């Protein structure tokens, strides 16, 4: 004799409870182990590589150098817009897509550094100038991102929690950056590489869907090092400053120089990301700086 709940599931075609949880367990296992990677490599754009330490890191692989004594005296910082190396650019044909990644990186870096330094527009005199180059990129598979979004969002309607992203077609990003003083001497440098994973990165139907999100991860790591003047240790669990929160919500940044990289999509962007929308749907165009 079937119970009412069992008969109800049979009539609607629901799988028996053991099968449902078995499938969920398998998908969870795949998500935990599923990620992509990109190697650390020298792009030839830094003024020096000799100061960099040995590779380290788990989620993100890094080689670092930082001169905390010099950074302690820095008051003003400018950011040269991020560029792509020839090999990285050849993997993402659309200039608009490459601009999405570079603007996201520079914006996140500018906003984060505003906690400690006065940010000035590129080309103006500054105590420190930052240059970043995307040295490698693994495009996101748009078709698989669409499937992953459908699975993740769809299961959220029938299960207590959504199934993590399917570990297929994930993207990755590699960046090298340095901070150079007004005297031309390198004060800090970082080689950085990280792949998307099934738990932390929402699938977005765009070739740069993962790289767009990972660009902000790099900016967070590099800015922490510059602000503290030393190698960051462990996870950053501190609450964001008021100006960072305002900027994340799409508000006016602390310094006008950051408007050169556009304003964050805020809550609308977060909702769009949850449902797999391409970044360009909610990304705001940079505002030109007025000069007198």
C-alpha positions as a printed NumPy array, in Angstrom:
array([[  0.   ,   0.   ,   0.   ],
       [  1.574,   3.283,  -1.092],
       [  1.504,   6.257,   1.22 ],
       [ -0.036,   9.452,  -0.113],
       [  3.353,  11.179,  -0.369],
       [  4.902,   8.197,  -2.19 ],
       [  1.979,   7.998,  -4.621],
       [  2.191,  11.76 ,  -5.198],
       [  5.871,  11.485,  -6.174],
       [  5.167,   8.532,  -8.469],
       [  2.382,  10.39 , -10.26 ],
       [  4.586,  13.446, -10.838],
       [  7.524,  11.368, -11.969],
       [  9.722,  12.298,  -9.015],
       [ 12.538,   9.833,  -8.336],
       [ 12.444,   7.822,  -5.089],
       [ 14.129,   9.587,  -2.187],
       [ 17.288,   7.366,  -2.158],
       [ 17.925,   8.036,  -5.87 ],
       [ 17.474,  11.783,  -5.435],
       [ 19.962,  12.001,  -2.595],
       [ 22.386,   9.668,  -4.366],
       [ 22.409,  11.963,  -7.388],
       [ 22.853,  14.986,  -5.138],
       [ 25.796,  13.329,  -3.372],
       [ 27.482,  12.538,  -6.691],
       [ 27.031,  16.085,  -7.969],
       [ 28.345,  17.529,  -4.715],
       [ 31.435,  15.326,  -4.973],
       [ 32.023,  16.443,  -8.56 ],
       [ 31.637,  20.094,  -7.566],
       [ 34.174,  19.871,  -4.757],
       [ 36.822,  18.352,  -7.014],
       [ 35.852,  20.236, -10.16 ],
       [ 37.998,  23.187, -11.093],
       [ 40.241,  24.366, -13.891],
       [ 43.753,  25.734, -13.723],
       [ 46.188,  27.946, -15.559],
       [ 49.954,  27.942, -14.925],
       [ 52.021,  30.766, -13.465],
       [ 54.207,  32.171, -16.181],
       [ 56.329,  35.247, -16.798],
       [ 54.837,  37.52 , -19.424],
       [ 57.926,  39.67 , -19.859],
       [ 56.198,  42.911, -18.875],
       [ 57.573,  43.467, -15.36 ],
       [ 60.621,  45.666, -14.877],
       [ 62.179,  42.837, -12.833],
       [ 61.41 ,  39.221, -11.932],
       [ 64.477,  38.66 ,  -9.789],
       [ 62.785,  39.807,  -6.56 ],
       [ 59.849,  37.394,  -6.797],
       [ 59.661,  34.575,  -4.274],
       [ 58.874,  30.92 ,  -4.871],
       [ 55.388,  29.887,  -6.032],
       [ 52.829,  29.337,  -3.278],
       [ 49.095,  29.196,  -2.707],
       [ 46.212,  26.763,  -3.115],
       [ 43.173,  28.323,  -4.765],
       [ 45.339,  31.037,  -6.31 ],
       [ 48.976,  30.381,  -7.197],
       [ 51.279,  33.351,  -6.587],
       [ 54.826,  34.638,  -6.693],
       [ 55.27 ,  37.801,  -4.648],
       [ 57.586,  40.682,  -3.871],
       [ 56.833,  43.666,  -1.643],
       [ 58.947,  46.475,  -0.188],
       [ 56.907,  47.526,   2.824],
       [ 59.32 ,  50.269,   3.848],
       [ 58.867,  52.155,   0.593],
       [ 55.102,  51.602,   0.475],
       [ 54.751,  53.113,   3.952],
       [ 55.714,  56.504,   2.539],
       [ 53.345,  56.371,  -0.45 ],
       [ 50.432,  58.786,  -0.474],
       [ 49.239,  58.939,  -4.095],
       [ 48.676,  56.073,  -6.547],
       [ 47.732,  55.893, -10.216],
       [ 46.572,  52.853, -12.176],
       [ 47.537,  52.345, -15.802],
       [ 44.631,  50.532, -17.519],
       [ 45.193,  46.777, -17.65 ],
       [ 46.171,  45.269, -20.999],
       [ 46.269,  41.743, -22.431],
       [ 49.424,  40.03 , -23.619],
       [ 49.366,  38.965, -27.266],
       [ 48.843,  35.297, -26.395],
       [ 46.033,  36.059, -23.929],
       [ 44.306,  38.436, -26.355],
       [ 44.375,  35.766, -29.062],
       [ 42.173,  33.538, -26.886],
       [ 39.448,  36.186, -26.463],
       [ 38.737,  37.718, -29.872],
       [ 36.247,  40.351, -28.742],
       [ 37.764,  43.63 , -27.597],
       [ 34.554,  44.331, -25.683],
       [ 34.981,  41.095, -23.709],
       [ 38.617,  41.892, -22.932],
       [ 37.58 ,  45.344, -21.743],
       [ 35.04 ,  43.783, -19.365],
       [ 37.849,  41.867, -17.652],
       [ 40.367,  44.715, -17.556],
       [ 37.826,  47.258, -16.287],
       [ 36.606,  44.878, -13.578],
       [ 40.202,  44.33 , -12.429],
       [ 41.138,  48.019, -12.428],
       [ 37.9  ,  49.124, -10.77 ],
       [ 38.237,  46.609,  -7.945],
       [ 41.875,  47.572,  -7.462],
       [ 41.131,  51.303,  -7.465],
       [ 38.292,  51.005,  -4.964],
       [ 40.277,  48.75 ,  -2.632],
       [ 43.367,  50.967,  -2.674],
       [ 41.19 ,  54.006,  -1.908],
       [ 41.056,  52.743,   1.684],
       [ 44.724,  53.646,   2.111],
       [ 45.869,  55.918,  -0.719],
       [ 44.712,  58.923,  -2.709],
       [ 43.957,  57.676,  -6.216],
       [ 44.874,  59.952,  -9.129],
       [ 44.151,  59.493, -12.849],
       [ 46.625,  57.627, -15.03 ],
       [ 49.233,  59.932, -16.515],
       [ 49.27 ,  62.327, -13.578],
       [ 52.235,  62.439, -11.169],
       [ 51.942,  59.89 ,  -8.355],
       [ 54.142,  58.31 ,  -5.72 ],
       [ 53.269,  54.875,  -7.086],
       [ 52.105,  53.653, -10.499],
       [ 50.481,  50.252, -10.968],
       [ 50.591,  48.278, -14.206],
       [ 48.769,  44.975, -14.707],
       [ 48.828,  42.579, -17.656],
       [ 46.579,  39.586, -18.3  ],
       [ 49.127,  36.961, -19.323],
       [ 46.801,  33.995, -19.821],
       [ 43.099,  33.233, -19.872],
       [ 40.978,  30.121, -20.267],
       [ 37.653,  31.065, -21.88 ],
       [ 34.439,  29.903, -20.235],
       [ 32.453,  27.437, -22.339],
       [ 29.235,  29.398, -22.895],
       [ 27.111,  26.382, -23.746],
       [ 28.176,  24.488, -20.625],
       [ 27.717,  27.626, -18.518],
       [ 24.121,  27.773, -19.735],
       [ 23.533,  24.13 , -18.846],
       [ 25.181,  24.615, -15.437],
       [ 22.987,  27.623, -14.731],
       [ 19.839,  25.697, -15.621],
       [ 20.821,  22.788, -13.376],
       [ 21.853,  24.987, -10.449],
       [ 18.853,  27.306, -10.588],
       [ 16.413,  24.521, -11.401],
       [ 17.409,  22.349,  -8.472],
       [ 16.986,  25.337,  -6.186],
       [ 13.23 ,  25.118,  -6.755],
       [ 12.899,  21.44 ,  -5.771],
       [ 15.701,  20.911,  -3.236],
       [ 16.522,  22.67 ,   0.058],
       [ 19.804,  23.875,  -1.511],
       [ 20.887,  24.311,  -5.113],
       [ 23.256,  21.799,  -6.658],
       [ 26.701,  23.404,  -7.164],
       [ 27.878,  24.285, -10.63 ],
       [ 28.755,  21.394, -12.917],
       [ 32.571,  21.17 , -13.137],
       [ 32.736,  21.407, -16.935],
       [ 33.829,  24.294, -19.17 ],
       [ 35.281,  26.395, -16.348],
       [ 37.467,  29.407, -17.111],
       [ 40.725,  30.674, -15.591],
       [ 42.862,  33.817, -15.419],
       [ 46.55 ,  34.667, -14.99 ],
       [ 47.839,  38.181, -14.278],
       [ 51.167,  39.81 , -13.554],
       [ 51.36 ,  43.255, -12.002],
       [ 53.842,  45.603, -10.41 ],
       [ 53.846,  48.856,  -8.461],
       [ 56.666,  51.213,  -9.426],
       [ 57.731,  54.302,  -7.505],
       [ 58.235,  57.741,  -9.028],
       [ 61.952,  56.921,  -9.089],
       [ 61.288,  53.957, -11.391],
       [ 62.114,  51.352,  -8.733],
       [ 59.822,  48.353,  -8.31 ],
       [ 58.105,  48.454,  -4.904],
       [ 55.874,  45.408,  -5.297],
       [ 55.113,  42.728,  -7.863],
       [ 52.896,  39.684,  -8.198],
       [ 52.46 ,  36.792, -10.588],
       [ 48.991,  35.327, -10.024],
       [ 46.93 ,  32.511, -11.541],
       [ 43.598,  31.037, -10.532],
       [ 40.933,  28.831, -12.083],
       [ 37.202,  28.923, -11.468],
       [ 35.669,  26.204,  -9.308],
       [ 32.223,  24.719,  -8.884],
       [ 31.557,  26.174,  -5.441],
       [ 32.701,  29.793,  -5.57 ],
       [ 32.125,  30.885,  -9.173],
       [ 28.651,  31.287, -10.689],
       [ 28.387,  30.139, -14.322],
       [ 27.78 ,  33.039, -16.704],
       [ 26.982,  32.683, -20.388],
       [ 30.036,  34.553, -21.646],
       [ 33.528,  33.596, -22.79 ],
       [ 34.879,  35.841, -20.034],
       [ 32.237,  34.96 , -17.451],
       [ 34.759,  33.373, -15.088],
       [ 37.655,  35.703, -15.897],
       [ 35.42 ,  38.689, -15.115],
       [ 34.859,  37.409, -11.57 ],
       [ 38.43 ,  36.222, -11.079],
       [ 39.76 ,  39.673, -12.025],
       [ 38.306,  41.026,  -8.784],
       [ 39.918,  38.16 ,  -6.86 ],
       [ 43.314,  39.191,  -8.183],
       [ 42.64 ,  42.834,  -7.336],
       [ 41.78 ,  41.798,  -3.786],
       [ 45.025,  39.857,  -3.333],
       [ 47.24 ,  42.552,  -4.861],
       [ 45.594,  45.44 ,  -3.006],
       [ 45.895,  43.63 ,   0.355],
       [ 49.625,  43.287,  -0.205],
       [ 50.06 ,  46.932,  -1.178],
       [ 47.988,  48.258,   1.733],
       [ 49.626,  46.074,   4.387],
       [ 53.132,  46.293,   2.909],
       [ 53.641,  42.577,   3.441],
       [ 52.55 ,  39.207,   2.146],
       [ 48.894,  38.596,   3.081],
       [ 48.305,  35.643,   5.383],
       [ 45.11 ,  33.588,   5.376],
       [ 41.639,  34.677,   4.32 ],
       [ 40.551,  38.288,   4.541],
       [ 37.611,  38.201,   6.964],
       [ 37.498,  41.928,   7.727],
       [ 34.329,  43.858,   6.943],
       [ 34.511,  46.168,   3.906],
       [ 34.911,  49.87 ,   4.558],
       [ 32.   ,  52.211,   3.991],
       [ 33.457,  53.539,   0.761],
       [ 34.009,  50.004,  -0.565],
       [ 30.439,  48.995,   0.248],
       [ 29.105,  52.12 ,  -1.454],
       [ 31.203,  51.477,  -4.543],
       [ 30.15 ,  47.805,  -4.676],
       [ 26.515,  48.943,  -4.687],
       [ 27.269,  51.106,  -7.715],
       [ 27.6  ,  54.402,  -5.894],
       [ 30.057,  57.208,  -6.38 ],
       [ 33.644,  56.114,  -5.605],
       [ 35.775,  57.891,  -3.035],
       [ 38.067,  59.265,  -5.764],
       [ 36.978,  60.403,  -9.228],
       [ 39.939,  58.569, -10.757],
       [ 38.109,  55.271, -10.148],
       [ 35.23 ,  56.36 , -12.399],
       [ 37.575,  55.819, -15.342],
       [ 36.915,  52.086, -14.889],
       [ 33.139,  52.297, -14.595],
       [ 30.935,  51.66 , -11.594],
       [ 30.035,  48.259, -10.209],
       [ 26.678,  46.729, -11.228],
       [ 25.738,  46.342,  -7.541],
       [ 22.722,  44.291,  -6.496],
       [ 21.373,  44.09 , -10.049],
       [ 24.666,  42.591, -11.135],
       [ 24.601,  40.079,  -8.281],
       [ 21.11 ,  38.901,  -9.25 ],
       [ 22.097,  38.715, -12.93 ],
       [ 25.162,  36.641, -12.031],
       [ 23.015,  34.186, -10.053],
       [ 20.923,  33.515, -13.15 ],
       [ 23.876,  33.25 , -15.537],
       [ 23.469,  36.558, -17.388],
       [ 26.559,  37.788, -19.282],
       [ 28.474,  40.563, -17.465],
       [ 27.851,  43.07 , -20.26 ],
       [ 24.122,  43.045, -19.493],
       [ 24.656,  44.941, -16.251],
       [ 28.153,  46.431, -16.578],
       [ 28.239,  50.226, -16.587],
       [ 30.393,  52.073, -19.065],
       [ 33.348,  54.052, -17.674],
       [ 32.758,  57.756, -17.264],
       [ 35.24 ,  60.065, -19.005],
       [ 37.191,  62.253, -16.623],
       [ 36.755,  65.979, -17.069],
       [ 39.986,  67.889, -17.46 ],
       [ 40.538,  71.608, -17.208]])
